[in-house]
C-alpha cells in the first residue's frame, strides 16, 4: 500500500504508484481483485440472494435466462428459446453444448432439479417465494417443461435469476459440501475460499460463451468503505462495490480511479417487526418513526445525488410502482406526540443492521428516531448472521431492521410478496386483505389490472406501515480507470463482461 493513505482519505485522494505484483491492474495481468462489503452469505445459488452472495456465485453458474441491460427484458442464455403451450405450461429449449466444470453435460433435468430444489421446504431457500408460482418442473434431454399453478406474469423475469446447478454433484456431495465447494457451468470455476475472508475463482476455459478477458478473480470481504478506497488507491484492488457517496467524492480526486454508478431497482428501507417487536407492534409507533425521518436531508446530505426519494418500499423502475401515493413526510413534532400517545417514550427499539450497509445512514436514522423520545439500540452483525436472524421463524430479531432490497425482477411481486406477505421468511407482518391483493396480482396477466391491485396493496402498506421506503439506491463502484465495465439496474456483477484497457 502506498504511503500517506490515511492523510489522503482525510482530505482529497491523489494517485499512488500502482504495484506490479498485486491486484489485477498491472500491465499484462489478467487477474482481478474485487473488494466486497461482506463475505458471501452463501455460495449455493439456491439459498441466499443478497448482493455479496450473488456477485460471486452468478459467475460460477449459468442462469436459465439473462436480462438485456438496455431494455431490461429477458433474453436467451442457457435457454435459447421458449414458448407457452397453454396458459400454465412453458417449454424451454436449452443449449446442447454446455458442460459443468467436471466435464458432465448440463441438461434440462439439471434445470428442473434447480427449480424443484428451491421449492423443496427442506432446503429452506430464501428464494422460495420468487418461484412459488411453479407447481412442477421436468426435464427431458434439452427440453425443460415448467408448469405453473396459475397463469404467471412474472415467470420469465424470475428465471433470469435461476442459476442451474448439477443434480448429480449436489446429490453426491450434499448441500453443505456443495455450499463449501460449488461447481457450475459458468464462465468461472471455484478454486478456493477462506471463510469470512476471500473467494478465488479462475476462468473456465471450456465455457460455451466468449472467452472472458479476466483469467482469475479474487473476491475479498472488506467491511470498511475507507479500507476499500485505500485498496483501490494503492492498486491492491481493481474494483469495489457498496461504496458510499462520501467515498465517491474521495475517489474522484484519485487520478487512477473511476466512479461507476447507475440507478438500480434496489430500495433502501426500514422494516418493522409488527408481531414481536415490542414498541413497533403499535401502529402509532410505526407512524411516528415514519414521520421522524428527514428523508430529503438524508438523500441530499448523505447520498449526494446517488439516490431518489420513493413513496413506498419499491422503486419507479418496478412494474406496479404506486405512482399515486404521496411521498413520506417529515414532521418531528407529530412524531413525538404519537410516541407519547402510545406510551412508548423512553422505551427501547432494537434496530438490526450489518456492515454491508452504510453506517452513517444508520446513525442518522437512529438519531432521527431518538428525537421522538424512543431509544434505539443498534444490533450490528455480519451479513450472514443478520440474514439468519431476520429470516428466523420466531420473529425475535428486534423492532426495526435496516435493509436494501432487490429481487432482480423489476416487479412489485418480488418486493411486496416476500417482504410483507404472511408466512414468508422475511415477513413479520400479517394483513389478510393485503395478502389477497398480492396473491391476485401474481395471478393476473393484464398489466393495467396488476397496477390497480398493487395500488390497493401498497395503499394498505401505507396505512399499516410494516415498512418504509427510504430511497431508490444508485449503485456506486470504485474501479481502476483501466477496468472497462458498466453497471446496470440489476447490479449484475458478471466478471466475464469486464476487461482491462490495453
Helices and strands as residue ranges (DSSP letters): H 5-10, E 31-36, H 51-60, E 65-67, E 74-76, E 79-86, E 89-94, H 108-119, H 128-131, E 134-140, E 143-148, H 155-159, H 167-173, H 175-180, E 188-194, E 198-203, E 216-221, H 225-234, E 239-240, H 245-252, E 257-272, G 278-281, H 283-292, H 295-297, I 298-303, E 307-308, H 332-341, E 348-353, H 359-370, E 375-380, H 383-390, E 400-405, I 413-417, H 418-420, H 432-441, H 447-464, E 467-480, E 483-484, G 495-497, E 499-500
